[in-house]
Amino acid sequence: MKENGSGASSISVPEASAARKDKVLIAIPTFRRPAGLRNVLRAIEKLETQADIRIVVADNEGRGAGTSVVTELKPAFRFPLTVIPVPERGLTYVRNAMVDYARGLEELDYVAMIDDDERPSPHWVDALIGMQKRTGCDIVGGPTVPVFTADAPGWARQCHLFTSGSFPDGVIDMTWGTCNVLVHRRVLELSPAKLFDPMFNASGGEDVDAFMRLKRLGCRIAWAGSAVVWDDIPAHRTTLKWITRRAFRIGNSNMAAQRRWVGRMNNWFGALVLAVVRIVLHSLLLIFYSLSSERRLDQYCNWLRSLGGLAFLLNIRFSEY
């Protein structure tokens, strides 16, 4: 308390405290991609964001190349940077380890997930958060834009397997991957102890299964088209062999998820008939579009996905990892 010029006492009022920043954990799984991990971390350092950021890297080698990269960058890194060893090999183990770590952080608002072969655009985090606040949705996805090597064939550049699809901004029915996604804290509280089912550990599709489960639990999903992530596509992925395996695997693992969470797929015979119909349809479309390289490739991938779904119904599981 102090006296003013007239001798009266006045009370000093503290300045209004700054608005609380959104607390975001950026979670990155890594496995034997030190160069890719370094690239994504350097891109994260350049984020233009109003959020309070911290980063966790889950090293699926245990203490391997990913740990070495974090140890090197951590002392001078812009944001708090932590690495956790995950020696149990596989997709679900490393993703569940990141979720468990997030659950242990007090006052955390969001978890943003990105892979170790990607790079976020400068406004990535704020675009995801902005869409979450606008819609009130529990999960927000964003686009991944492929970046090909200079020698990538033109036909591979047209393949829709390398893109995340295009949706209008706002509430959507489903997002399909954890390579560019933001989840609200309440998702961690609502989800089961192991969000990602070990059933999908070697096959992939654990993200689709998790999002379908969360949707069944009442979670809503939105899309933020400006939350762009660039996906670096190595040369070995731009081959017909890789595309064939990936399309078949997606169909195989997606069928596994659909059989659990999509009501009309509960009936095995009905699902079998639908798979056969899709195979026939895409076979005909493959012939019809035989003179169009882009549409022919799309139908080839659709045909393989349908074939992969049929294989699952016949108890054939495809393990890609």
Secondary structure by P-SEA (a helix, b strand, c coil): cccccccbbbbbbccccccccbbbbbbbbbcccaaaaaaaaaaaaacccccbbbbbbbccccccaaaaaaaacccccccbbbbbbbccccaaaaaaaaaaaaaacccccbbbbbccccccccaaaaaaaaaaaaccccbbbbbbbbbbccccccccccccccccccccccccccccccccccccaaaaaaccccccccccccccaaaaaaaaaaaaabbbbbbbccbbbbbbbccccccaaaaaaaaaaaaaaaaaaaaccccccccaaaaaaaaaaaaaaaaaaaaaacccaaaaaaaaaaaaaaaaaaaaaacbbbbcc
